[in-house]
Amino acid sequence: PTVEILEKLIEYEEIYSEFSTNEKVALEVAIGGSFYGVRSMASMKHVGVNIASDPLMTFTQTPIKGGFLLVSGDDPGLASSQNEQDNRIFAKFASMGILDPSDSQEAKEFTKKALELSEEFSIPMMLRITSRLCHSRSVVHINDRLVPDNPKGMEKDHEKYCMIPPQSRDKQFFMKDRLDKLEEYAYNTELNTLELKDNTDTLIITSGLMYYNLKELAPDASIWKLGLIYPISEKKAKEITSKFKRVIVLEE
């Protein structure tokens, strides 16, 4: 379904969009836009990230200028794919933040939020969507569009953007530092919600479309719904889970 994102975007003249030769080129075009100061997004299926991984693994060491978002269309259960690949692991490997929407409204809101977080913490973000989420339907409320600042142009700064060993070694500390700051943000973020139920010793941790599947069952359990699934605040997780005898993680 990630193809349909681009098929829809080209209807909006105020948004520049294009199909690329392959996923690697698409990612590089979006990286160039981000370097220039424009909020940029690349969209591809989960296996497409394998093709784009070479520039991705280097780009994630550089600072962010315009917000950057990689949309990964994962396919749990192999509905129409050659493998079952969990790109949450890939994004963690690449030191990216990950948002996991549960319905159409969140898919829209999380896209905006991901770009904001990308700029605030100077980190590339992933929006992880799944086949069943993409083919589900729900009411979406449209708000006024944010008008981004005019792009500031490309800085010719070798230390920031030329990842040869003297620069890239230092960027390992930069990557860890921004993830630590995003984890601090995760402690109180409204992207993660805790629904407490009285007289239960069970907590279910979930994210994505599985949250609504779970709500249909009305379980005798409290629910911790994660929107920001990486990084997770370890401090918050310990505080919440310590109050329960049984903790269940439910994933698609």
C-alpha positions as a printed Julia matrix, in Angstrom:
252×3 Matrix{Float64}:
   0.0     0.0     0.0
   2.96    2.39    0.24
   2.71    2.91   -3.54
  -0.75    4.42   -3.0
   0.73    7.1    -0.75
   2.66    8.53   -3.7
  -0.27    8.04   -6.08
  -2.32   10.25   -3.76
   0.38   12.83   -3.03
   0.83   13.76   -6.68
  -2.7    15.2    -6.59
  -1.47   18.02   -4.32
   0.38   20.69   -6.27
   1.8    22.29   -3.12
   3.67   19.06   -2.27
   6.52   18.06   -4.54
   6.49   14.29   -5.04
   7.95   11.81   -7.48
   8.5     8.11   -8.07
  12.15    7.1    -8.24
  14.04    4.42  -10.12
  14.29    2.32   -6.97
  14.13    2.64   -3.18
  17.78    3.64   -2.82
  17.35    6.58   -5.2
  14.07    7.56   -3.52
  15.79    7.67   -0.15
  18.69    9.69   -1.53
  16.32   12.25   -3.08
  14.57   12.65    0.29
  17.93   12.91    2.07
  18.89   15.71   -0.33
  15.66   17.53    0.45
  16.31   17.23    4.18
  19.88   18.52    3.77
  18.43   21.55    1.96
  16.07   22.24    4.87
  12.81   20.85    3.44
  10.64   18.41    5.36
  11.09   15.22    3.37
   9.6    11.72    3.29
  10.49    8.51    1.51
   7.9     5.72    1.34
   8.57    2.08    0.55
   7.65   -1.5     1.39
   9.59   -3.27    4.13
  11.85   -5.16    1.69
  12.59   -1.87   -0.09
  14.48   -0.67    2.97
  17.02   -3.42    2.25
  17.73   -1.78   -1.12
  17.99    1.65    0.53
  20.07    0.52    3.5
  23.45    1.67    2.18
  22.73    5.43    2.18
  20.4     5.04    5.17
  23.04    3.65    7.52
  25.34    6.58    6.79
  22.65    9.28    6.68
  21.5     8.38   10.18
  24.85    9.62   11.5
  24.31   13.16   10.17
  22.35   16.0    11.8
  18.84   16.73   10.54
  18.04   20.05    8.91
  14.6    19.54    7.4
  12.53   16.88    9.17
  13.08   13.41    7.68
  10.61   10.53    7.68
  10.95    7.02    6.27
   7.61    5.23    5.86
   8.06    1.46    6.03
   5.1    -0.65    4.93
   5.59   -3.9     6.88
   3.64   -7.07    6.12
   3.18   -9.33    9.18
   1.79  -12.64    7.99
   3.13  -12.27    4.41
  -0.15  -11.15    2.86
   1.68  -10.11   -0.31
   5.41  -10.33    0.35
   8.39  -12.58   -0.19
   9.43  -12.44    3.47
   8.18  -11.44    6.9
  10.56   -8.67    7.93
  10.14   -6.56   11.05
  11.58   -3.14   10.21
  11.23   -1.95   13.78
  14.44   -3.93   14.25
  15.97   -2.26   11.19
  15.14    1.23   12.47
  16.65    0.42   15.86
  19.74   -0.91   14.07
  19.95    2.41   12.2
  19.41    4.51   15.38
  16.08    5.99   14.21
  13.02    6.83   16.26
   9.89    4.78   15.43
   6.19    5.7    15.54
   3.56    2.97   15.19
   0.04    4.29   14.41
  -3.11    2.35   15.31
  -5.62    3.78   12.84
  -5.98    6.23    9.95
  -6.21    9.28   12.21
  -3.0     8.38   13.99
  -1.28    7.63   10.69
  -1.94   11.24    9.68
  -1.13   12.77   13.06
   1.99   10.66   13.6
   3.34   11.74   10.21
   3.28   15.37   11.33
   4.58   14.48   14.78
   7.43   12.42   13.34
   8.63   15.38   11.26
   8.43   17.64   14.32
  10.41   15.18   16.45
  12.93   14.75   13.65
  13.68   18.47   13.7
  13.52   18.84   17.49
  15.95   16.0    18.21
  17.89   16.1    14.92
  17.04   12.46   14.25
  15.57   10.59   11.27
  12.23    8.98   12.09
  10.39    5.9    10.82
   6.62    5.6    10.51
   5.96    1.88   10.64
   2.66    0.89    9.03
   1.35   -2.61    8.33
  -0.78   -4.13    5.58
  -3.86   -4.52    7.78
  -3.58   -0.97    9.07
  -3.28    0.35    5.51
  -6.37   -1.55    4.38
  -8.43   -0.57    7.42
 -10.73    2.45    7.49
 -11.61    4.96   10.17
 -12.84    8.53   10.5
 -10.12   11.15    9.95
 -10.47   14.74   11.12
  -8.59   17.18    8.9
  -7.01   20.19   10.59
  -5.35   23.24    9.07
  -2.11   22.37    7.33
   1.12   23.51    8.92
   2.98   25.99    6.76
   6.69   25.09    6.96
   9.41   27.72    7.06
  11.18   28.55    3.83
  14.11   26.15    3.33
  17.44   27.66    4.3
  19.52   25.94    1.66
  22.37   23.44    1.8
  25.33   24.05    4.09
  28.63   22.87    2.63
  29.83   21.54    5.96
  32.16   18.54    5.6
  32.14   17.81    9.32
  28.33   17.42    9.33
  27.7    15.71    6.03
  30.89   13.99    4.84
  31.03   10.72    6.74
  34.69    9.77    6.5
  36.27    8.22    9.63
  37.38   11.41   11.48
  33.82   12.76   11.3
  31.86    9.51   11.54
  33.66    8.39   14.72
  32.41   11.47   16.55
  28.93   10.96   15.14
  28.62    7.65   17.03
  28.42    9.69   20.23
  26.03   12.14   18.53
  23.67    9.27   17.6
  23.63    7.94   21.17
  23.1    11.4    22.65
  20.04   12.2    20.53
  18.5     8.78   21.25
  19.01    9.42   24.97
  17.21   12.76   24.64
  14.36   11.14   22.71
  14.1     8.5    25.46
  13.76   11.31   28.02
  10.96   12.74   25.89
   9.33    9.28   25.8
   8.91    9.34   29.6
   5.97   11.76   29.49
   4.92   11.73   25.84
   1.21   11.78   25.01
   2.0     9.38   22.15
   1.99    6.59   24.75
  -1.16    6.14   26.84
  -1.87    4.05   29.94
  -5.44    2.8    30.48
  -5.76    1.54   34.04
  -8.49   -0.92   34.99
  -9.51   -1.5    38.59
  -9.0    -4.82   40.35
  -6.65   -6.42   37.85
  -3.06   -7.61   38.23
  -2.49   -7.89   34.45
  -0.98   -5.32   32.1
  -1.03   -5.71   28.31
   1.53   -3.68   26.34
   0.63   -3.21   22.68
   0.88   -0.9    19.68
  -0.47   -0.43   16.17
  -3.7    -1.97   14.92
  -3.5    -4.66   17.61
  -4.66   -2.05   20.11
  -8.12   -1.94   18.53
  -8.24   -5.72   18.13
  -7.54   -5.89   21.86
 -10.17   -3.28   22.73
 -12.84   -5.35   20.93
 -12.09   -8.19   23.36
 -12.54   -5.88   26.4
  -9.93   -7.78   28.44
  -9.81   -7.77   32.23
  -6.48   -5.97   32.11
  -4.88   -2.55   32.03
  -3.42   -1.47   28.68
  -0.24    0.46   27.92
  -0.55    1.58   24.3
   2.71    2.67   22.7
   2.76    5.17   19.84
   6.47    5.93   20.15
   7.81    2.38   20.18
  11.52    3.24   19.98
  13.14    4.41   22.06
  11.0     3.32   25.02
  11.61    5.04   28.34
  13.17    2.29   30.45
  12.43    4.33   33.57
   8.75    4.64   32.67
   8.5     0.96   31.75
   9.88   -0.1    35.13
   7.52    2.25   36.99
   4.45    0.95   35.15
   5.21   -2.78   35.02
   6.29   -2.97   38.68
   2.65   -2.48   39.71
   1.45   -5.67   38.0
   1.99   -9.38   38.6
   1.61  -10.33   34.96
   2.74   -8.39   31.89
   1.77   -9.48   28.36
   3.17   -7.97   25.16
   0.74   -8.21   22.23
   2.06   -7.61   18.72
   0.77   -8.11   15.19
